[in-house]
Amino acid sequence: MSTSHSRMLLAAAALAGVLGLTACSTGPGSSPAPTSSASPSWDAADVTPPEGRVIGTGTVLDVSGETQLCLGAVAESYPPQCAGIPLEGWTWNGVEGSETSGETTWGAYAVYGTFDGERYTVTDPPIMLALYDPIRPEDPTGGVDGTSSEADLTRVQDEMSTSLGREALSLWTERGYVWVQVVWDDGSLQDAVDAEYGDGVVIVASALREID
C-alpha cells in the first residue's frame, strides 16, 4: 500500500472499539461464512479525499509547535500522547479549554477543516468538545443486526487488524458486524471489504464527516 494511501486510511485515532474464514454451518436466516484470500490487499480501495470542508472531533495535541489532531486513541500519560494527523493553521489564540505541561499543550475540540489525505487544514474556529452538540450519524445497518457467526467475525477482525494495522482508528465487533473506523473513506474501502468478505459483514466508518 502506498504511503499516501496508507495515511489516507489512517490516523489509526476514535469511537471505541473488526474477521475470517472458519467453516461454519449455514442455517435458516444466517449468511454464508465470509470468504477471503489469505492476505487481502486494500490497494483496490482508491480513496479520494473530500472536496469540501469536513469536521473531526478529538484531542488537539501541540508538542513544541508541532500540532496534530488525534482522532483515535490517546495515551493516558501526562502530558498525553497520540498518533494523529498533522494539523495546519491551528492557533491557541482565543481558544479555551486547553491544558499545558512543559512544551505540550492539548485540549478536546470539534475542528472544521479540509483534508488532503495526509494533512488537516483548519478553516473555522474550533468548538470545545464539551460544548459541541453533534448530529447523530445515520446507522449504516438500518438497525438490522448482522448474521455472521462469532467465529467468522473474530477471524475477519483479526485479519483486518493485521492488514490495516494503525490505519484503523478503532476495530470491534457489535450486533453481528465487524466495525472499523478510519480517518476518511469515500466509499472505496467499504466497496473493497464488501468484495473481500461479502455485503453486511464489515462496516466502515469515517472519523471525518463532510459538512459542505
Secondary structure, DSSP 8 states (H G I E B T S, - for coil): --HHHHHHH------------------TT--------SS---TT------SS-EEEEEEEEEETTEEEEE-S--B-SSS-B---EEEES---TT--S-EEETTEEEEEEEEEEEE-SS-EEE-S--EEGGG--------TTTT------HHHHHHHHHHHHHHHGGG-SEEEEETTEEEEEES--SSHHHHHHHHHH-TTSEEEEESSEE--
